[in-house]
Amino acid sequence: MHKSIATLKAENTGSHAAKEKGDTLSLIDVIKENHLRAPSPNYDDDSEAESYRDGHTEEVDRETKLRAYTWCKDFLSGTWKTINERDFQISIVRGGLSNLLYLCTLPDHEDCVGDEPRQVLLRVYGAILRSRHLKTEHLSVPEISAEIATKVAHFHRMVMPFNKEPKWLFGTIDRYMEQILKLKFVRDAHVKKFNKLMKYNLQAELESLRTLLAETPSSVVFCHNDVQEGNILLLDEPEKDTTEKLMLIDFEYSSYNYRGFDFGNHFCEWVYDYTYDKWPFYKETAANYPTREQQLHFFRSYLAESGGYSECTTPEDRARIEEELIIESNRYALASHFLWGLWSIIQAKMSQIEFGYMDYAQSRFDAYFKQKKMCT
């Protein structure tokens, strides 16, 4: 069911947002549908999983509710200006790994007096549009995949006034690794999972990855670095004189980087559905990783938009360029698994969001080693 939306941006000065920098509050629309159901996971005497057998905690704390009420009353119009705090309705919306999302709703007995929305979504990020997020299953739809490729090509052509050396990827991984080596977990479930992960000898594995990617040509461009379904909006009202319906948002991680990371990272995201509402609150479907033909479909749209075919004079030249991109992207997918695996270990210690961060880290490193066998 589609929800009405409002346009709002306000500074977030509270302590409940999970992002680390550049936080703003935005109101955009949201679609709430039945989440995919999957067989119950094997808990393996996992006390953390046991805590969430019945799903997420749905209660919003008093401070957050008051702040949300104040923002809505200050920035929205109509009935939102006069609603009593006791009638203000707020619930948690799932799907963000590092953002807290809340759906604010007018009570049934309050009528709108103008064109104000009945429901708005509060999310800590930086875009305000009449739109909705893509879902994981949308990424494999051919026309959507082609337009995502076009958007990524546009993004890669941007010239930004930043340091253009590609330091972000391994600089971030090195920083995460340094943090992880200092972490101390207390919960038995976390200790067990953390110790299992550390048996991989991640420091030595990182050097192996660094060597492999040093041998993998990849252009340095301005990268988004997090092209996943939650950061792609499907516009309800596309601009006139255009068939484009998508927009990339959330540039928290954007920087100059190797373009292969954007490709490989995006392909990895085909596998993960973050809206699953049972522990560990994501669903991994490894079979959804794009096939060779799906990757070629993506790259042909990318190359057509970026001019990558401009120097190709024969079908053989085109085939060579496409094959090089497949190799490049699937090797850089290793970096995606490694980076977000480390990130998730840190989040297990730091984040207040209900999510199986340790399980997700394990999933990413399991995928890393499977992918490595195919890339080397």
BALOBA-1460 file (C-alpha; in Angstrom, 3 decimals):
// residues 376
<rec num="1" residu="m" x="0.000" y="0.000" z="0.000"/>
<rec num="2" residu="h" x="1.450" y="3.352" z="-1.042"/>
<rec num="3" residu="k" x="1.888" y="6.006" z="1.597"/>
<rec num="4" residu="s" x="1.627" y="9.759" z="1.144"/>
<rec num="5" residu="i" x="4.822" y="11.724" z="1.576"/>
<rec num="6" residu="a" x="6.108" y="15.082" z="2.714"/>
<rec num="7" residu="t" x="9.197" y="17.100" z="2.027"/>
<rec num="8" residu="l" x="11.240" y="17.821" z="5.120"/>
<rec num="9" residu="k" x="14.846" y="18.153" z="6.152"/>
<rec num="10" residu="a" x="16.006" y="18.921" z="9.671"/>
<rec num="11" residu="e" x="19.231" y="18.625" z="11.583"/>
<rec num="12" residu="n" x="19.432" y="15.525" z="13.751"/>
<rec num="13" residu="t" x="20.948" y="16.551" z="17.046"/>
<rec num="14" residu="g" x="19.915" y="13.484" z="18.996"/>
<rec num="15" residu="s" x="21.853" y="10.405" z="19.953"/>
<rec num="16" residu="h" x="19.766" y="7.636" z="18.412"/>
<rec num="17" residu="a" x="20.972" y="7.803" z="14.820"/>
<rec num="18" residu="a" x="23.471" y="5.143" z="13.879"/>
<rec num="19" residu="k" x="25.395" y="6.953" z="11.161"/>
<rec num="20" residu="e" x="28.662" y="8.536" z="12.148"/>
<rec num="21" residu="k" x="28.705" y="11.721" z="10.100"/>
<rec num="22" residu="g" x="26.646" y="14.097" z="8.001"/>
<rec num="23" residu="d" x="23.358" y="13.104" z="9.584"/>
<rec num="24" residu="t" x="20.133" y="14.805" z="8.566"/>
<rec num="25" residu="l" x="16.521" y="13.906" z="9.030"/>
<rec num="26" residu="s" x="14.353" y="13.365" z="5.979"/>
<rec num="27" residu="l" x="10.749" y="12.475" z="5.336"/>
<rec num="28" residu="i" x="9.980" y="10.407" z="2.270"/>
<rec num="29" residu="d" x="7.379" y="7.819" z="1.385"/>
<rec num="30" residu="v" x="7.422" y="4.197" z="2.298"/>
<rec num="31" residu="i" x="5.742" y="1.055" z="1.086"/>
<rec num="32" residu="k" x="5.036" y="-1.600" z="3.663"/>
<rec num="33" residu="e" x="4.388" y="-5.035" z="2.263"/>
<rec num="34" residu="n" x="4.534" y="-8.528" z="3.631"/>
<rec num="35" residu="h" x="8.137" y="-9.525" z="4.129"/>
<rec num="36" residu="l" x="9.513" y="-12.672" z="2.572"/>
<rec num="37" residu="r" x="9.313" y="-15.663" z="4.818"/>
<rec num="38" residu="a" x="12.006" y="-18.305" z="4.959"/>
<rec num="39" residu="p" x="12.430" y="-21.477" z="6.987"/>
<rec num="40" residu="s" x="13.502" y="-20.817" z="10.554"/>
<rec num="41" residu="p" x="17.298" y="-20.776" z="10.834"/>
<rec num="42" residu="n" x="19.222" y="-23.337" z="12.812"/>
<rec num="43" residu="y" x="19.917" y="-21.484" z="16.045"/>
<rec num="44" residu="d" x="22.649" y="-23.856" z="17.207"/>
<rec num="45" residu="d" x="22.077" y="-22.849" z="20.830"/>
<rec num="46" residu="d" x="22.686" y="-19.240" z="19.819"/>
<rec num="47" residu="s" x="21.574" y="-17.074" z="22.739"/>
<rec num="48" residu="e" x="21.521" y="-13.991" z="20.539"/>
<rec num="49" residu="a" x="19.188" y="-15.644" z="18.042"/>
<rec num="50" residu="e" x="17.077" y="-16.979" z="20.894"/>
<rec num="51" residu="s" x="16.502" y="-13.423" z="22.091"/>
<rec num="52" residu="y" x="14.830" y="-12.579" z="18.794"/>
<rec num="53" residu="r" x="12.869" y="-15.756" z="18.051"/>
<rec num="54" residu="d" x="9.705" y="-13.688" z="17.868"/>
<rec num="55" residu="g" x="11.225" y="-11.034" z="15.604"/>
<rec num="56" residu="h" x="12.151" y="-7.409" z="16.186"/>
<rec num="57" residu="t" x="11.380" y="-5.374" z="19.267"/>
<rec num="58" residu="e" x="8.683" y="-2.998" z="18.051"/>
<rec num="59" residu="e" x="8.447" y="-0.475" z="20.869"/>
<rec num="60" residu="v" x="9.860" y="2.996" z="20.233"/>
<rec num="61" residu="d" x="11.506" y="4.578" z="23.267"/>
<rec num="62" residu="r" x="9.968" y="7.666" z="24.861"/>
<rec num="63" residu="e" x="12.762" y="10.080" z="23.913"/>
<rec num="64" residu="t" x="12.718" y="9.088" z="20.260"/>
<rec num="65" residu="k" x="8.935" y="9.384" z="20.090"/>
<rec num="66" residu="l" x="9.064" y="12.879" z="21.579"/>
<rec num="67" residu="r" x="11.758" y="14.037" z="19.165"/>
<rec num="68" residu="a" x="9.860" y="12.605" z="16.184"/>
<rec num="69" residu="y" x="6.641" y="14.260" z="17.377"/>
<rec num="70" residu="t" x="8.404" y="17.611" z="17.688"/>
<rec num="71" residu="w" x="9.970" y="17.372" z="14.225"/>
<rec num="72" residu="c" x="6.682" y="16.455" z="12.578"/>
<rec num="73" residu="k" x="4.830" y="19.242" z="14.368"/>
<rec num="74" residu="d" x="7.486" y="21.817" z="13.496"/>
<rec num="75" residu="f" x="8.029" y="20.949" z="9.859"/>
<rec num="76" residu="l" x="4.765" y="19.514" z="8.577"/>
<rec num="77" residu="s" x="1.512" y="21.328" z="7.911"/>
<rec num="78" residu="g" x="-2.187" y="20.866" z="8.570"/>
<rec num="79" residu="t" x="-3.244" y="18.394" z="11.220"/>
<rec num="80" residu="w" x="0.377" y="17.705" z="12.186"/>
<rec num="81" residu="k" x="0.456" y="21.214" z="13.732"/>
<rec num="82" residu="t" x="-2.377" y="20.491" z="16.167"/>
<rec num="83" residu="i" x="-2.076" y="16.779" z="16.920"/>
<rec num="84" residu="n" x="-1.661" y="15.846" z="20.587"/>
<rec num="85" residu="e" x="1.428" y="13.923" z="21.564"/>
<rec num="86" residu="r" x="-0.673" y="11.090" z="22.998"/>
<rec num="87" residu="d" x="-2.331" y="10.613" z="19.572"/>
<rec num="88" residu="f" x="0.945" y="10.691" z="17.657"/>
<rec num="89" residu="q" x="1.691" y="7.216" z="16.277"/>
<rec num="90" residu="i" x="5.185" y="5.960" z="15.493"/>
<rec num="91" residu="s" x="6.550" y="2.547" z="14.566"/>
<rec num="92" residu="i" x="9.876" y="1.132" z="13.451"/>
<rec num="93" residu="v" x="10.448" y="0.378" z="9.765"/>
<rec num="94" residu="r" x="12.945" y="-2.363" z="9.023"/>
<rec num="95" residu="g" x="15.567" y="-2.679" z="6.299"/>
<rec num="96" residu="g" x="18.405" y="-0.304" z="7.194"/>
<rec num="97" residu="l" x="21.681" y="-1.745" z="8.490"/>
<rec num="98" residu="s" x="23.133" y="1.520" z="9.744"/>
<rec num="99" residu="n" x="20.095" y="3.801" z="9.842"/>
<rec num="100" residu="l" x="17.089" y="3.871" z="12.142"/>
<rec num="101" residu="l" x="13.804" y="4.377" z="10.313"/>
<rec num="102" residu="y" x="10.450" y="5.333" z="11.818"/>
<rec num="103" residu="l" x="6.978" y="5.545" z="10.295"/>
<rec num="104" residu="c" x="4.939" y="8.412" z="11.779"/>
<rec num="105" residu="t" x="1.180" y="8.312" z="11.319"/>
<rec num="106" residu="l" x="-1.838" y="10.480" z="12.065"/>
<rec num="107" residu="p" x="-4.494" y="8.667" z="14.139"/>
<rec num="108" residu="d" x="-7.594" y="7.410" z="12.357"/>
<rec num="109" residu="h" x="-9.884" y="9.897" z="14.109"/>
<rec num="110" residu="e" x="-7.898" y="12.907" z="12.818"/>
<rec num="111" residu="d" x="-8.750" y="14.114" z="9.303"/>
<rec num="112" residu="c" x="-6.312" y="15.940" z="7.037"/>
<rec num="113" residu="v" x="-7.212" y="19.592" z="6.533"/>
<rec num="114" residu="g" x="-5.169" y="20.100" z="3.373"/>
<rec num="115" residu="d" x="-2.706" y="18.147" z="1.280"/>
<rec num="116" residu="e" x="-0.555" y="17.039" z="4.209"/>
<rec num="117" residu="p" x="0.362" y="13.330" z="4.222"/>
<rec num="118" residu="r" x="-1.166" y="10.946" z="6.713"/>
<rec num="119" residu="q" x="2.095" y="9.022" z="7.055"/>
<rec num="120" residu="v" x="5.738" y="10.012" z="6.755"/>
<rec num="121" residu="l" x="9.007" y="8.143" z="7.064"/>
<rec num="122" residu="l" x="11.794" y="9.556" z="9.211"/>
<rec num="123" residu="r" x="15.168" y="8.321" z="8.107"/>
<rec num="124" residu="v" x="18.679" y="9.505" z="8.873"/>
<rec num="125" residu="y" x="20.114" y="10.169" z="5.469"/>
<rec num="126" residu="g" x="20.235" y="13.007" z="3.012"/>
<rec num="127" residu="a" x="17.621" y="12.848" z="0.261"/>
<rec num="128" residu="i" x="14.092" y="14.220" z="-0.003"/>
<rec num="129" residu="l" x="12.039" y="12.933" z="-2.898"/>
<rec num="130" residu="r" x="8.647" y="11.543" z="-3.867"/>
<rec num="131" residu="s" x="9.851" y="8.036" z="-4.238"/>
<rec num="132" residu="r" x="10.347" y="4.616" z="-2.724"/>
<rec num="133" residu="h" x="13.353" y="2.381" z="-2.321"/>
<rec num="134" residu="l" x="14.011" y="-0.532" z="-4.582"/>
<rec num="135" residu="k" x="13.825" y="-3.999" z="-3.120"/>
<rec num="136" residu="t" x="16.425" y="-6.694" z="-3.531"/>
<rec num="137" residu="e" x="14.390" y="-8.585" z="-6.105"/>
<rec num="138" residu="h" x="14.210" y="-5.468" z="-8.293"/>
<rec num="139" residu="l" x="17.957" y="-5.486" z="-8.920"/>
<rec num="140" residu="s" x="17.729" y="-8.404" z="-11.337"/>
<rec num="141" residu="v" x="14.900" y="-6.926" z="-13.421"/>
<rec num="142" residu="p" x="16.611" y="-6.264" z="-16.791"/>
<rec num="143" residu="e" x="15.320" y="-2.742" z="-17.379"/>
<rec num="144" residu="i" x="16.083" y="-1.726" z="-13.790"/>
<rec num="145" residu="s" x="19.555" y="-3.272" z="-13.926"/>
<rec num="146" residu="a" x="20.246" y="-1.407" z="-17.163"/>
<rec num="147" residu="e" x="19.203" y="1.917" z="-15.656"/>
<rec num="148" residu="i" x="21.260" y="1.304" z="-12.521"/>
<rec num="149" residu="a" x="24.253" y="0.734" z="-14.807"/>
<rec num="150" residu="t" x="23.488" y="4.021" z="-16.553"/>
<rec num="151" residu="k" x="23.259" y="5.841" z="-13.228"/>
<rec num="152" residu="v" x="26.566" y="4.368" z="-12.092"/>
<rec num="153" residu="a" x="28.155" y="5.509" z="-15.366"/>
<rec num="154" residu="h" x="26.838" y="9.032" z="-14.723"/>
<rec num="155" residu="f" x="28.237" y="8.938" z="-11.216"/>
<rec num="156" residu="h" x="31.633" y="7.754" z="-12.418"/>
<rec num="157" residu="r" x="31.881" y="10.712" z="-14.801"/>
<rec num="158" residu="m" x="31.538" y="13.230" z="-11.997"/>
<rec num="159" residu="v" x="34.574" y="15.395" z="-11.272"/>
<rec num="160" residu="m" x="34.704" y="16.278" z="-7.581"/>
<rec num="161" residu="p" x="37.047" y="18.668" z="-5.735"/>
<rec num="162" residu="f" x="38.500" y="15.862" z="-3.630"/>
<rec num="163" residu="n" x="41.776" y="14.032" z="-3.452"/>
<rec num="164" residu="k" x="41.674" y="11.762" z="-6.471"/>
<rec num="165" residu="e" x="44.048" y="9.159" z="-5.139"/>
<rec num="166" residu="p" x="42.195" y="5.880" z="-4.541"/>
<rec num="167" residu="k" x="42.913" y="5.673" z="-0.826"/>
<rec num="168" residu="w" x="39.383" y="5.007" z="0.394"/>
<rec num="169" residu="l" x="39.132" y="1.245" z="-0.099"/>
<rec num="170" residu="f" x="42.209" y="-0.056" z="1.663"/>
<rec num="171" residu="g" x="42.367" y="2.959" z="3.945"/>
<rec num="172" residu="t" x="38.913" y="2.025" z="5.235"/>
<rec num="173" residu="i" x="39.703" y="-1.688" z="5.427"/>
<rec num="174" residu="d" x="42.957" y="-0.999" z="7.293"/>
<rec num="175" residu="r" x="41.149" y="1.271" z="9.732"/>
<rec num="176" residu="y" x="38.438" y="-1.315" z="10.339"/>
<rec num="177" residu="m" x="41.048" y="-4.017" z="10.836"/>
<rec num="178" residu="e" x="42.855" y="-1.913" z="13.407"/>
<rec num="179" residu="q" x="39.607" y="-1.353" z="15.305"/>
<rec num="180" residu="i" x="38.684" y="-5.037" z="15.235"/>
<rec num="181" residu="l" x="42.001" y="-6.126" z="16.705"/>
<rec num="182" residu="k" x="41.181" y="-4.004" z="19.769"/>
<rec num="183" residu="l" x="37.609" y="-5.228" z="20.228"/>
<rec num="184" residu="k" x="36.573" y="-7.169" z="23.304"/>
<rec num="185" residu="f" x="33.196" y="-8.907" z="23.274"/>
<rec num="186" residu="v" x="31.351" y="-9.957" z="26.406"/>
<rec num="187" residu="r" x="28.269" y="-11.848" z="25.242"/>
<rec num="188" residu="d" x="28.980" y="-15.552" z="24.824"/>
<rec num="189" residu="a" x="27.296" y="-15.641" z="21.412"/>
<rec num="190" residu="h" x="29.453" y="-12.765" z="20.193"/>
<rec num="191" residu="v" x="32.655" y="-14.205" z="21.638"/>
<rec num="192" residu="k" x="32.051" y="-17.536" z="19.946"/>
<rec num="193" residu="k" x="31.323" y="-15.980" z="16.561"/>
<rec num="194" residu="f" x="34.160" y="-13.470" z="16.824"/>
<rec num="195" residu="n" x="36.681" y="-16.193" z="17.637"/>
<rec num="196" residu="k" x="35.503" y="-18.216" z="14.661"/>
<rec num="197" residu="l" x="35.999" y="-15.239" z="12.365"/>
<rec num="198" residu="m" x="39.456" y="-14.483" z="13.709"/>
<rec num="199" residu="k" x="40.582" y="-18.034" z="12.903"/>
<rec num="200" residu="y" x="40.586" y="-16.962" z="9.254"/>
<rec num="201" residu="n" x="43.784" y="-14.984" z="9.931"/>
<rec num="202" residu="l" x="42.200" y="-11.913" z="8.387"/>
<rec num="203" residu="q" x="45.421" y="-9.883" z="8.456"/>
<rec num="204" residu="a" x="47.206" y="-12.366" z="6.200"/>
<rec num="205" residu="e" x="44.110" y="-12.695" z="4.025"/>
<rec num="206" residu="l" x="44.023" y="-8.939" z="3.603"/>
<rec num="207" residu="e" x="47.529" y="-8.931" z="2.194"/>
<rec num="208" residu="s" x="46.516" y="-11.651" z="-0.256"/>
<rec num="209" residu="l" x="43.572" y="-9.513" z="-1.369"/>
<rec num="210" residu="r" x="45.767" y="-6.435" z="-1.684"/>
<rec num="211" residu="t" x="48.157" y="-8.352" z="-3.952"/>
<rec num="212" residu="l" x="45.369" y="-9.726" z="-6.152"/>
<rec num="213" residu="l" x="43.756" y="-6.333" z="-6.693"/>
<rec num="214" residu="a" x="47.115" y="-4.698" z="-7.402"/>
<rec num="215" residu="e" x="47.296" y="-7.093" z="-10.354"/>
<rec num="216" residu="t" x="43.760" y="-6.217" z="-11.486"/>
<rec num="217" residu="p" x="43.448" y="-3.135" z="-13.729"/>
<rec num="218" residu="s" x="40.596" y="-0.862" z="-12.637"/>
<rec num="219" residu="s" x="40.050" y="2.796" z="-13.497"/>
<rec num="220" residu="v" x="39.962" y="5.301" z="-10.655"/>
<rec num="221" residu="v" x="36.701" y="7.259" z="-10.752"/>
<rec num="222" residu="f" x="34.362" y="8.955" z="-8.317"/>
<rec num="223" residu="c" x="32.515" y="5.963" z="-6.823"/>
<rec num="224" residu="h" x="29.331" y="5.700" z="-4.830"/>
<rec num="225" residu="n" x="30.734" y="2.699" z="-2.905"/>
<rec num="226" residu="d" x="27.340" y="1.482" z="-1.640"/>
<rec num="227" residu="v" x="25.071" y="0.843" z="-4.634"/>
<rec num="228" residu="q" x="22.496" y="-1.361" z="-2.959"/>
<rec num="229" residu="e" x="18.721" y="-1.384" z="-3.227"/>
<rec num="230" residu="g" x="18.208" y="0.793" z="-0.157"/>
<rec num="231" residu="n" x="20.253" y="3.544" z="-1.785"/>
<rec num="232" residu="i" x="18.339" y="3.533" z="-5.078"/>
<rec num="233" residu="l" x="15.053" y="5.392" z="-5.290"/>
<rec num="234" residu="l" x="12.269" y="4.626" z="-7.737"/>
<rec num="235" residu="l" x="10.808" y="8.045" z="-8.473"/>
<rec num="236" residu="d" x="7.038" y="8.392" z="-8.367"/>
<rec num="237" residu="e" x="7.237" y="11.481" z="-10.551"/>
<rec num="238" residu="p" x="10.144" y="11.211" z="-13.038"/>
<rec num="239" residu="e" x="11.325" y="14.394" z="-14.675"/>
<rec num="240" residu="k" x="9.592" y="15.392" z="-17.875"/>
<rec num="241" residu="d" x="11.111" y="14.406" z="-21.208"/>
<rec num="242" residu="t" x="12.952" y="11.452" z="-19.707"/>
<rec num="243" residu="t" x="12.324" y="7.753" z="-19.268"/>
<rec num="244" residu="e" x="14.674" y="7.530" z="-16.293"/>
<rec num="245" residu="k" x="12.954" y="6.472" z="-13.092"/>
<rec num="246" residu="l" x="15.829" y="5.821" z="-10.693"/>
<rec num="247" residu="m" x="18.084" y="7.954" z="-8.530"/>
<rec num="248" residu="l" x="21.131" y="7.065" z="-6.466"/>
<rec num="249" residu="i" x="21.119" y="8.477" z="-2.943"/>
<rec num="250" residu="d" x="23.067" y="8.286" z="0.309"/>
<rec num="251" residu="f" x="26.620" y="9.342" z="-0.482"/>
<rec num="252" residu="e" x="28.097" y="8.659" z="2.936"/>
<rec num="253" residu="y" x="30.838" y="6.425" z="1.540"/>
<rec num="254" residu="s" x="31.375" y="8.148" z="-1.819"/>
<rec num="255" residu="s" x="34.965" y="8.865" z="-2.785"/>
<rec num="256" residu="y" x="37.488" y="8.370" z="-5.534"/>
<rec num="257" residu="n" x="38.015" y="4.652" z="-5.756"/>
<rec num="258" residu="y" x="38.561" y="1.803" z="-8.185"/>
<rec num="259" residu="r" x="35.443" y="1.456" z="-10.317"/>
<rec num="260" residu="g" x="35.600" y="-2.329" z="-9.928"/>
<rec num="261" residu="f" x="34.487" y="-1.916" z="-6.333"/>
<rec num="262" residu="d" x="31.237" y="-0.238" z="-7.369"/>
<rec num="263" residu="f" x="30.546" y="-3.079" z="-9.803"/>
<rec num="264" residu="g" x="31.495" y="-5.946" z="-7.514"/>
<rec num="265" residu="n" x="29.803" y="-4.434" z="-4.478"/>
<rec num="266" residu="h" x="26.572" y="-3.942" z="-6.399"/>
<rec num="267" residu="f" x="26.596" y="-7.531" z="-7.624"/>
<rec num="268" residu="c" x="27.073" y="-8.763" z="-4.057"/>
<rec num="269" residu="e" x="23.978" y="-6.838" z="-2.982"/>
<rec num="270" residu="w" x="21.800" y="-8.921" z="-5.305"/>
<rec num="271" residu="v" x="22.236" y="-11.680" z="-2.720"/>
<rec num="272" residu="y" x="21.087" y="-9.909" z="0.463"/>
<rec num="273" residu="d" x="17.573" y="-8.917" z="1.480"/>
<rec num="274" residu="y" x="17.691" y="-6.657" z="4.540"/>
<rec num="275" residu="t" x="13.920" y="-6.519" z="5.046"/>
<rec num="276" residu="y" x="13.585" y="-10.087" z="6.335"/>
<rec num="277" residu="d" x="11.810" y="-9.824" z="9.695"/>
<rec num="278" residu="k" x="13.123" y="-12.853" z="11.575"/>
<rec num="279" residu="w" x="16.551" y="-13.371" z="13.086"/>
<rec num="280" residu="p" x="19.187" y="-12.524" z="11.863"/>
<rec num="281" residu="f" x="17.009" y="-9.927" z="10.060"/>
<rec num="282" residu="y" x="18.487" y="-10.466" z="6.631"/>
<rec num="283" residu="k" x="18.079" y="-13.213" z="4.076"/>
<rec num="284" residu="e" x="20.956" y="-14.481" z="1.978"/>
<rec num="285" residu="t" x="20.229" y="-16.167" z="-1.359"/>
<rec num="286" residu="a" x="23.598" y="-16.962" z="-2.914"/>
<rec num="287" residu="a" x="21.933" y="-18.175" z="-6.123"/>
<rec num="288" residu="n" x="20.835" y="-14.590" z="-6.794"/>
<rec num="289" residu="y" x="24.378" y="-13.421" z="-7.514"/>
<rec num="290" residu="p" x="24.185" y="-12.205" z="-11.121"/>
<rec num="291" residu="t" x="24.988" y="-14.723" z="-13.815"/>
<rec num="292" residu="r" x="27.490" y="-14.020" z="-16.546"/>
<rec num="293" residu="e" x="24.677" y="-12.938" z="-18.867"/>
<rec num="294" residu="q" x="23.193" y="-10.637" z="-16.230"/>
<rec num="295" residu="q" x="26.580" y="-9.080" z="-15.655"/>
<rec num="296" residu="l" x="27.058" y="-8.574" z="-19.389"/>
<rec num="297" residu="h" x="23.634" y="-6.932" z="-19.604"/>
<rec num="298" residu="f" x="24.692" y="-4.506" z="-16.863"/>
<rec num="299" residu="f" x="28.078" y="-3.774" z="-18.424"/>
<rec num="300" residu="r" x="26.708" y="-3.204" z="-21.913"/>
<rec num="301" residu="s" x="24.441" y="-0.487" z="-20.555"/>
<rec num="302" residu="y" x="27.313" y="0.954" z="-18.542"/>
<rec num="303" residu="l" x="29.671" y="0.985" z="-21.519"/>
<rec num="304" residu="a" x="27.070" y="2.454" z="-23.842"/>
<rec num="305" residu="e" x="26.546" y="5.341" z="-21.428"/>
<rec num="306" residu="s" x="30.188" y="5.877" z="-20.486"/>
<rec num="307" residu="g" x="31.576" y="5.721" z="-24.020"/>
<rec num="308" residu="g" x="33.519" y="2.604" z="-23.219"/>
<rec num="309" residu="y" x="32.851" y="1.185" z="-26.656"/>
<rec num="310" residu="s" x="34.093" y="4.294" z="-28.460"/>
<rec num="311" residu="e" x="37.429" y="2.791" z="-29.483"/>
<rec num="312" residu="c" x="36.030" y="-0.628" z="-30.358"/>
<rec num="313" residu="t" x="36.206" y="-1.319" z="-34.066"/>
<rec num="314" residu="t" x="35.386" y="-5.020" z="-34.067"/>
<rec num="315" residu="p" x="33.120" y="-7.412" z="-32.156"/>
<rec num="316" residu="e" x="36.294" y="-8.956" z="-30.798"/>
<rec num="317" residu="d" x="37.257" y="-5.637" z="-29.189"/>
<rec num="318" residu="r" x="33.862" y="-5.343" z="-27.534"/>
<rec num="319" residu="a" x="34.041" y="-8.902" z="-26.243"/>
<rec num="320" residu="r" x="37.514" y="-8.282" z="-24.823"/>
<rec num="321" residu="i" x="36.395" y="-5.164" z="-22.937"/>
<rec num="322" residu="e" x="33.353" y="-6.955" z="-21.555"/>
<rec num="323" residu="e" x="35.435" y="-9.902" z="-20.390"/>
<rec num="324" residu="e" x="37.898" y="-7.582" z="-18.666"/>
<rec num="325" residu="l" x="35.024" y="-5.946" z="-16.794"/>
<rec num="326" residu="i" x="33.700" y="-9.297" z="-15.617"/>
<rec num="327" residu="i" x="37.105" y="-10.252" z="-14.235"/>
<rec num="328" residu="e" x="37.561" y="-6.819" z="-12.664"/>
<rec num="329" residu="s" x="34.158" y="-6.727" z="-10.987"/>
<rec num="330" residu="n" x="34.265" y="-10.254" z="-9.592"/>
<rec num="331" residu="r" x="37.695" y="-9.725" z="-8.092"/>
<rec num="332" residu="y" x="36.584" y="-6.478" z="-6.513"/>
<rec num="333" residu="a" x="33.543" y="-8.306" z="-5.150"/>
<rec num="334" residu="l" x="36.089" y="-9.890" z="-2.822"/>
<rec num="335" residu="a" x="36.908" y="-6.439" z="-1.483"/>
<rec num="336" residu="s" x="33.204" y="-5.795" z="-0.916"/>
<rec num="337" residu="h" x="32.832" y="-8.963" z="1.141"/>
<rec num="338" residu="f" x="35.980" y="-8.162" z="3.108"/>
<rec num="339" residu="l" x="35.116" y="-4.536" z="3.844"/>
<rec num="340" residu="w" x="31.494" y="-5.091" z="4.869"/>
<rec num="341" residu="g" x="32.459" y="-8.199" z="6.809"/>
<rec num="342" residu="l" x="34.849" y="-6.123" z="8.933"/>
<rec num="343" residu="w" x="32.316" y="-3.304" z="9.180"/>
<rec num="344" residu="s" x="29.709" y="-5.723" z="10.472"/>
<rec num="345" residu="i" x="31.990" y="-7.029" z="13.224"/>
<rec num="346" residu="i" x="32.424" y="-3.459" z="14.446"/>
<rec num="347" residu="q" x="28.682" y="-2.834" z="14.253"/>
<rec num="348" residu="a" x="28.085" y="-5.910" z="16.415"/>
<rec num="349" residu="k" x="29.940" y="-4.063" z="19.144"/>
<rec num="350" residu="m" x="28.701" y="-0.530" z="18.505"/>
<rec num="351" residu="s" x="25.236" y="-0.544" z="16.931"/>
<rec num="352" residu="q" x="21.913" y="-0.434" z="18.759"/>
<rec num="353" residu="i" x="20.004" y="-1.686" z="15.706"/>
<rec num="354" residu="e" x="18.466" y="-5.137" z="15.969"/>
<rec num="355" residu="f" x="20.404" y="-7.062" z="13.331"/>
<rec num="356" residu="g" x="22.573" y="-10.164" z="13.284"/>
<rec num="357" residu="y" x="25.799" y="-8.320" z="12.586"/>
<rec num="358" residu="m" x="28.048" y="-11.215" z="13.581"/>
<rec num="359" residu="d" x="26.024" y="-13.605" z="11.431"/>
<rec num="360" residu="y" x="26.219" y="-11.146" z="8.554"/>
<rec num="361" residu="a" x="29.987" y="-10.853" z="8.969"/>
<rec num="362" residu="q" x="30.252" y="-14.638" z="8.841"/>
<rec num="363" residu="s" x="28.086" y="-14.694" z="5.742"/>
<rec num="364" residu="r" x="30.252" y="-12.126" z="3.981"/>
<rec num="365" residu="f" x="33.496" y="-13.923" z="4.773"/>
<rec num="366" residu="d" x="32.033" y="-17.284" z="3.756"/>
<rec num="367" residu="a" x="31.079" y="-15.669" z="0.453"/>
<rec num="368" residu="y" x="34.551" y="-14.143" z="0.208"/>
<rec num="369" residu="f" x="36.293" y="-17.496" z="0.322"/>
<rec num="370" residu="k" x="33.860" y="-19.069" z="-2.147"/>
<rec num="371" residu="q" x="34.334" y="-16.142" z="-4.516"/>
<rec num="372" residu="k" x="38.100" y="-16.280" z="-4.124"/>
<rec num="373" residu="k" x="38.192" y="-19.847" z="-5.443"/>
<rec num="374" residu="m" x="36.515" y="-18.661" z="-8.640"/>
<rec num="375" residu="c" x="38.729" y="-15.603" z="-9.091"/>
<rec num="376" residu="t" x="42.189" y="-17.073" z="-8.611"/>
